[in-house]
Amino acid sequence: MALDLNHKSILVTGGTGSFGKQFVATVFEKFPDVKRLVVFSRDELKQYEMSQTFPHDKFPAIRYFIGDVRDAERLKRACEGIDVIVHAAALKQVPAAEYNPMECIKTNIFGAENVINAALDCGVKDVVALSTDKAAAPINLYGATKLCSDKLFVAANNMKGGRDLRFSVVRYGNVIGSRGSVVPFFLQRRHTGVLPITHPDMTRFNISLEEGVDLVLYALEHAWGGEIYVPKIPSYKITEVAAAIGPNCRQEIVGIRPGEKLHEEMITETDALSTVELDKYYVILPFTPRWNVDDFIRHFNGKRVADGFHYNSANNDDWLSAEQIREEIRLHVDAEFKI
Ligand SMILES: NC(=O)c1ccc[n+]([C@@H]2O[C@H](COP(=O)([O-])OP(=O)(O)OC[C@H]3O[C@@H](n4cnc5c(N)ncnc54)[C@H](OP(=O)(O)O)[C@@H]3O)[C@@H](O)[C@H]2O)c1
């Protein structure tokens, strides 16, 4: 049966973030009879600003709930009567995580544990947690905390007993135009005539916010519990992004920064041992005895990936050219963008 979130109560942690706002917009568009849509985050100003776009009088299902995912009690209160949790709250700036490691650990790992406990205690039916490519073979603290979070959500399925409850994870790469990412940085710098390039060979995955939301909705509709969903998405070279945004700019090589990879990875060779390929997605399945991979393959018409498979932003078949990147920026970041 197709996903129907009408008459359901949904809580989105990090609801005021880039993903959260797009998620809320999509839910109201696709499921206008949603019963309750709770935005859970810390900062009252972001919630106030969001309430200008989604005011309570026009969107009676919306609730703005101030809270911190580190605060288990508050989270549990917010989850009363909730059917679906989408967990998007995170600290995600790599340098900030390196400098303030315990803060990142408290939000991304202890926060994940609190979301799991609240779901177990409050009769929630589906939980989807957002992960990142940086969680696959992590080299920085942010990625390492998201890997821990992924492990917690996958393992949470072992604790649910007889509950009708599924925990799954979606993992994806750079969201075009998201705060602190390369596209807004280059857009801001292009007037100087020089764009700093960390490494001429550097590659990244590219996904739009809308595609990220679609992936979460797919997981909500299809998860059995324990899957990590990875979308098939294109890559770009950083030099192509620079060419797209500042074709006349000089590209200055500044060197790779601490905690950065040359290429991002979404599925490691070890993950691939339990990875199934579907039409638009890969699914990393848990290594637990109660999982029958053959049943999953039959049910979703999937196939096992080949021996030695791994999915990183350098070995991708799908690449964005400078012209396609310009189009992505116009579509998803800045409709006025011109070169
Ligand atoms: N953006 C990307 O390129 C990308 C790529 C892959 C995966 N992801 C993942 O996608 C998710 C959403 O990312 P995003 O781009 O939407 O991030 P974002 O724009 O930075 O938003 C983060 C949200 O989390 C909230 N938050 C932070 N700490 C919190 C806490 N302790 N308790 C409650 N809320 C908290 C923030 O609001 P307050 O500050 O007001 O609390 C904000 O609403 C994250 O899990 C991230 O790891 C992002």
The ligand as an SDF file (V2000), in Angstrom:
LIG
                    3D

 48 52  0  0  0  0  0  0  0  0999 V2000
   23.3850   19.2060    4.5440 N   0  0  0  0  0  0  0  0  0  0  0  0
   24.0350   18.2050    4.0130 C   0  0  0  0  0  0  0  0  0  0  0  0
   24.7940   18.3590    3.0330 O   0  0  0  0  0  0  0  0  0  0  0  0
   23.8200   16.8080    4.5630 C   0  0  0  0  0  0  0  0  0  0  0  0
   24.3530   15.7360    3.8560 C   0  0  0  0  0  0  0  0  0  0  0  0
   24.1450   14.4620    4.3560 C   0  0  0  0  0  0  0  0  0  0  0  0
   23.4450   14.2740    5.5330 C   0  0  0  0  0  0  0  0  0  0  0  0
   22.9670   15.3440    6.2320 N   0  0  0  0  0  0  0  0  0  0  0  0
   22.2510   15.0870    7.4920 C   0  0  0  0  0  0  0  0  0  0  0  0
   20.9460   15.5920    7.3550 O   0  0  0  0  0  0  0  0  0  0  0  0
   20.4630   16.0410    8.6150 C   0  0  0  0  0  0  0  0  0  0  0  0
   19.8570   17.4290    8.4890 C   0  0  0  0  0  0  0  0  0  0  0  0
   20.8510   18.3010    7.9920 O   0  0  0  0  0  0  0  0  0  0  0  0
   20.5250   19.8060    7.6400 P   0  0  0  0  0  0  0  0  0  0  0  0
   21.3620   20.1420    6.4550 O   0  0  0  0  0  0  0  0  0  0  0  0
   19.0720   20.0330    7.6220 O   0  0  0  0  0  0  0  0  0  0  0  0
   21.1760   20.5140    8.9300 O   0  0  0  0  0  0  0  0  0  0  0  0
   20.9390   22.0030    9.4620 P   0  0  0  0  0  0  0  0  0  0  0  0
   20.3610   22.8670    8.4110 O   0  0  0  0  0  0  0  0  0  0  0  0
   22.2020   22.4000   10.1440 O   0  0  0  0  0  0  0  0  0  0  0  0
   19.7890   21.7870   10.5710 O   0  0  0  0  0  0  0  0  0  0  0  0
   20.0600   21.1270   11.7730 C   0  0  0  0  0  0  0  0  0  0  0  0
   18.7930   21.1550   12.6070 C   0  0  0  0  0  0  0  0  0  0  0  0
   19.0220   20.4390   13.8130 O   0  0  0  0  0  0  0  0  0  0  0  0
   18.6300   21.2620   14.9160 C   0  0  0  0  0  0  0  0  0  0  0  0
   19.4520   20.8720   16.0660 N   0  0  0  0  0  0  0  0  0  0  0  0
   20.7880   20.9200   16.1970 C   0  0  0  0  0  0  0  0  0  0  0  0
   21.1420   20.4370   17.3960 N   0  0  0  0  0  0  0  0  0  0  0  0
   19.9970   20.0630   18.0340 C   0  0  0  0  0  0  0  0  0  0  0  0
   19.7060   19.4880   19.2870 C   0  0  0  0  0  0  0  0  0  0  0  0
   20.6820   19.2040   20.1630 N   0  0  0  0  0  0  0  0  0  0  0  0
   18.4130   19.2420   19.6110 N   0  0  0  0  0  0  0  0  0  0  0  0
   17.4050   19.5290   18.7470 C   0  0  0  0  0  0  0  0  0  0  0  0
   17.6300   20.0710   17.5340 N   0  0  0  0  0  0  0  0  0  0  0  0
   18.9110   20.3370   17.1860 C   0  0  0  0  0  0  0  0  0  0  0  0
   18.8570   22.6930   14.4370 C   0  0  0  0  0  0  0  0  0  0  0  0
   18.0560   23.6440   15.1100 O   0  0  0  0  0  0  0  0  0  0  0  0
   18.5520   24.3580   16.4670 P   0  0  0  0  0  0  0  0  0  0  0  0
   19.9590   24.8060   16.2170 O   0  0  0  0  0  0  0  0  0  0  0  0
   17.5860   25.4760   16.6470 O   0  0  0  0  0  0  0  0  0  0  0  0
   18.4300   23.3420   17.5360 O   0  0  0  0  0  0  0  0  0  0  0  0
   18.3410   22.5470   12.9990 C   0  0  0  0  0  0  0  0  0  0  0  0
   16.9360   22.5800   13.0090 O   0  0  0  0  0  0  0  0  0  0  0  0
   21.6130   15.9400    9.6010 C   0  0  0  0  0  0  0  0  0  0  0  0
   21.4240   14.7700   10.3800 O   0  0  0  0  0  0  0  0  0  0  0  0
   22.8340   15.7900    8.7150 C   0  0  0  0  0  0  0  0  0  0  0  0
   23.8150   15.0170    9.3480 O   0  0  0  0  0  0  0  0  0  0  0  0
   23.1310   16.6190    5.7620 C   0  0  0  0  0  0  0  0  0  0  0  0
  1  2  1  0
  2  3  2  0
  2  4  1  0
  4  5  1  0
  4 48  2  0
  5  6  2  0
  6  7  1  0
  7  8  2  0
  8  9  1  0
  8 48  1  0
  9 10  1  0
  9 46  1  0
 10 11  1  0
 11 12  1  0
 11 44  1  0
 12 13  1  0
 13 14  1  0
 14 15  2  0
 14 16  1  0
 14 17  1  0
 17 18  1  0
 18 19  2  0
 18 20  1  0
 18 21  1  0
 21 22  1  0
 22 23  1  0
 23 24  1  0
 23 42  1  0
 24 25  1  0
 25 26  1  0
 25 36  1  0
 26 27  1  0
 26 35  1  0
 27 28  2  0
 28 29  1  0
 29 30  1  0
 29 35  2  0
 30 31  1  0
 30 32  2  0
 32 33  1  0
 33 34  2  0
 34 35  1  0
 36 37  1  0
 36 42  1  0
 37 38  1  0
 38 39  2  0
 38 40  1  0
 38 41  1  0
 42 43  1  0
 44 45  1  0
 44 46  1  0
 46 47  1  0
M  CHG  2   8   1  16  -1
M  END
$$$$
